[in-house]
Amino acid sequence: QVQLVESGGGLVQPGGSVRLSCAASGFTFSNYWMTWVRQTPGKGLEWISTINFGGDTTYSRASVKGRFTISRDNVKNILYLQMNSLESEDTAVYYCNKNPAYNTWGQGTQVTVSS
């Protein structure tokens, strides 16, 4: 029933920007904290950022602070990740999920940062 559909990724040059979207359905979106994680072959699964129910509280890993911004639209049931000043190290498949248990996963969206 839970569906998470990530989109917005693609090939981006270093220093560029992209906004990822996560369309959520099958649950009461506004009742859940939401999280972005990313997957790379070398580093595995890595937590990126988390946002609370209403969007007024966020947490991010140090390596993306000042560059990535998590946000949510509780009317449209969409989670966003605005990514600026992208680096090659940001290349990964990005996934969204709802807290606390990541029982259902979307297909992810590939972000490739390369010149």
C-alpha contacts under 8 A as a table, 3 or more apart, distances in Angstrom:
res1	aa1	res2	aa2	distance
1	Q	25	S	7.74
1	Q	26	G	5.01
1	Q	27	F	7.83
2	V	24	A	7.52
2	V	25	S	5.82
2	V	26	G	4.25
2	V	27	F	6.16
2	V	104	T	6.63
3	Q	23	A	7.83
3	Q	24	A	5.71
3	Q	25	S	5.16
3	Q	26	G	6.03
3	Q	104	T	7.30
3	Q	105	W	7.58
3	Q	106	G	6.79
4	L	22	C	6.24
4	L	23	A	5.70
4	L	24	A	4.79
4	L	25	S	6.73
4	L	96	C	7.03
4	L	97	N	7.14
4	L	104	T	7.70
4	L	105	W	6.41
4	L	106	G	4.78
4	L	107	Q	7.98
5	V	21	S	7.91
5	V	22	C	5.30
5	V	23	A	5.07
5	V	24	A	6.62
5	V	106	G	5.29
5	V	107	Q	6.70
5	V	108	G	7.18
6	E	20	L	7.07
6	E	21	S	5.59
6	E	22	C	4.36
6	E	23	A	6.50
6	E	94	Y	7.66
6	E	95	Y	6.52
6	E	96	C	6.91
6	E	106	G	6.55
6	E	107	Q	6.78
6	E	108	G	5.24
6	E	109	T	5.55
7	S	20	L	5.77
7	S	21	S	5.25
7	S	22	C	6.43
7	S	108	G	7.30
7	S	109	T	5.40
8	G	18	V	7.19
8	G	19	R	6.11
8	G	20	L	4.57
8	G	21	S	6.03
8	G	109	T	6.84
9	G	18	V	7.03
9	G	19	R	7.55
9	G	20	L	6.20
9	G	109	T	5.31
9	G	110	Q	5.22
9	G	111	V	4.77
9	G	112	T	7.78
10	G	109	T	7.84
10	G	110	Q	6.03
10	G	111	V	4.96
10	G	112	T	6.02
11	L	111	V	6.17
11	L	112	T	4.75
11	L	113	V	5.94
11	L	114	S	7.02
12	V	16	G	6.02
12	V	17	S	7.18
12	V	18	V	7.58
12	V	86	L	7.84
12	V	111	V	7.35
12	V	112	T	6.05
12	V	113	V	4.80
12	V	114	S	6.24
12	V	115	S	7.71
13	Q	16	G	5.36
13	Q	86	L	7.53
13	Q	113	V	5.37
13	Q	114	S	5.07
13	Q	115	S	5.09
14	P	85	S	6.95
14	P	86	L	5.31
14	P	87	E	5.14
14	P	88	S	6.46
14	P	113	V	5.73
14	P	114	S	5.97
14	P	115	S	6.47
15	G	84	N	6.93
15	G	85	S	4.05
15	G	86	L	4.75
15	G	87	E	6.37
16	G	84	N	6.07
16	G	85	S	5.43
16	G	86	L	5.46
17	S	82	Q	7.50
17	S	83	M	5.41
17	S	84	N	4.31
17	S	85	S	6.20
17	S	86	L	6.28
18	V	82	Q	6.16
18	V	83	M	5.32
18	V	84	N	6.68
19	R	80	Y	6.80
19	R	81	L	5.59
19	R	82	Q	4.33
19	R	83	M	5.89
20	L	80	Y	5.53
20	L	81	L	5.00
20	L	82	Q	6.33
20	L	83	M	7.78
20	L	109	T	7.97
21	S	78	I	6.53
21	S	79	L	5.74
21	S	80	Y	4.62
21	S	81	L	6.55
22	C	78	I	5.39
22	C	79	L	4.88
22	C	80	Y	6.23
22	C	96	C	6.31
23	A	77	N	6.21
23	A	78	I	4.66
23	A	79	L	6.61
24	A	27	F	7.73
24	A	29	F	6.87
24	A	77	N	5.58
24	A	78	I	6.00
24	A	79	L	7.66
25	S	28	T	7.69
25	S	29	F	7.26
25	S	77	N	7.17
28	T	31	N	5.65
28	T	32	Y	7.35
29	F	32	Y	5.80
29	F	74	N	6.69
29	F	77	N	5.93
30	S	33	W	7.84
30	S	53	F	5.38
30	S	54	G	6.85
30	S	74	N	5.57
30	S	77	N	7.61
31	N	53	F	5.71
32	Y	52	N	7.04
32	Y	53	F	5.45
32	Y	98	K	6.13
32	Y	99	N	6.17
33	W	50	T	6.97
33	W	51	I	5.58
33	W	52	N	4.37
33	W	53	F	5.08
33	W	98	K	6.01
33	W	99	N	5.30
33	W	100	P	7.61
34	M	50	T	5.58
34	M	51	I	5.37
34	M	52	N	6.60
34	M	53	F	7.67
34	M	79	L	7.53
34	M	96	C	7.22
34	M	97	N	5.84
34	M	98	K	4.52
34	M	99	N	5.70
35	T	47	W	7.80
35	T	48	I	7.41
35	T	49	S	5.61
35	T	50	T	4.23
35	T	51	I	6.41
35	T	96	C	5.58
35	T	97	N	5.34
35	T	98	K	6.13
35	T	99	N	6.95
36	W	47	W	6.54
36	W	48	I	5.39
36	W	49	S	5.31
36	W	50	T	6.44
36	W	81	L	7.65
36	W	94	Y	6.95
36	W	95	Y	5.69
36	W	96	C	4.45
36	W	97	N	6.51
37	V	45	L	6.76
37	V	46	E	5.47
37	V	47	W	4.40
37	V	48	I	4.96
37	V	49	S	7.07
37	V	94	Y	5.87
37	V	95	Y	5.30
37	V	96	C	6.24
37	V	97	N	7.97
38	R	44	G	7.91
38	R	45	L	5.66
38	R	46	E	5.25
38	R	47	W	6.55
38	R	48	I	6.87
38	R	92	A	5.85
38	R	93	V	5.40
38	R	94	Y	4.29
38	R	95	Y	5.83
39	Q	43	K	7.21
39	Q	44	G	5.20
39	Q	45	L	4.50
39	Q	46	E	6.26
39	Q	92	A	5.39
39	Q	93	V	5.12
39	Q	94	Y	6.44
39	Q	95	Y	7.89
40	T	43	K	5.37
40	T	44	G	5.04
40	T	45	L	6.75
40	T	91	T	7.42
40	T	92	A	5.01
40	T	93	V	6.66
41	P	44	G	5.72
43	K	46	E	7.29
47	W	61	R	7.17
48	I	60	S	5.72
48	I	61	R	5.61
48	I	64	V	7.39
49	S	58	T	7.18
49	S	59	Y	5.41
49	S	60	S	4.14
49	S	61	R	6.42
49	S	70	I	6.60
50	T	58	T	5.59
50	T	59	Y	5.15
50	T	60	S	6.49
50	T	70	I	7.15
51	I	55	G	5.76
51	I	56	D	7.65
51	I	57	T	5.85
51	I	58	T	4.42
51	I	59	Y	6.52
51	I	70	I	6.75
51	I	71	S	6.97
51	I	72	R	7.89
52	N	55	G	5.30
52	N	56	D	6.80
52	N	57	T	5.51
52	N	58	T	6.46
53	F	56	D	7.95
54	G	57	T	7.70
54	G	72	R	7.97
54	G	74	N	7.65
55	G	58	T	7.03
55	G	71	S	6.22
55	G	72	R	6.16
58	T	70	I	7.18
60	S	64	V	6.73
60	S	65	K	6.09
61	R	64	V	5.86
61	R	65	K	6.44
62	A	65	K	5.26
64	V	67	R	5.27
64	V	68	F	5.44
65	K	68	F	6.06
65	K	69	T	7.84
66	G	69	T	7.66
67	R	83	M	5.98
67	R	84	N	4.99
67	R	85	S	6.01
67	R	86	L	7.66
68	F	81	L	6.61
68	F	82	Q	5.43
68	F	83	M	4.45
68	F	84	N	6.05
69	T	81	L	5.64
69	T	82	Q	5.04
69	T	83	M	6.62
70	I	79	L	7.52
70	I	80	Y	5.69
70	I	81	L	4.60
70	I	82	Q	6.40
71	S	79	L	6.04
71	S	80	Y	5.16
71	S	81	L	6.48
72	R	77	N	7.47
72	R	78	I	5.79
72	R	79	L	4.38
72	R	80	Y	5.76
73	D	76	K	5.51
73	D	77	N	5.66
73	D	78	I	5.25
73	D	79	L	6.39
74	N	77	N	4.83
74	N	78	I	6.75
75	V	78	I	7.96
79	L	96	C	7.82
83	M	86	L	6.65
86	L	90	D	6.43
86	L	113	V	6.75
87	E	90	D	5.40
87	E	91	T	7.56
87	E	113	V	6.19
88	S	91	T	5.65
88	S	112	T	7.48
88	S	113	V	4.86
88	S	114	S	6.09
89	E	113	V	7.71
90	D	111	V	7.50
90	D	112	T	7.52
90	D	113	V	6.73
91	T	110	Q	7.68
91	T	111	V	5.36
91	T	112	T	4.61
91	T	113	V	5.42
92	A	110	Q	5.97
92	A	111	V	5.55
92	A	112	T	6.64
93	V	108	G	5.81
93	V	109	T	5.34
93	V	110	Q	4.31
93	V	111	V	6.08
94	Y	108	G	5.28
94	Y	109	T	5.26
94	Y	110	Q	6.25
94	Y	111	V	7.18
95	Y	105	W	7.48
95	Y	106	G	6.79
95	Y	107	Q	7.46
95	Y	108	G	4.65
95	Y	109	T	6.77
96	C	105	W	7.57
96	C	106	G	7.39
96	C	108	G	7.53
97	N	102	Y	6.03
97	N	104	T	7.51
97	N	105	W	6.72
98	K	101	A	6.87
98	K	102	Y	6.26
99	N	102	Y	6.55
102	Y	105	W	7.09
105	W	108	G	7.93
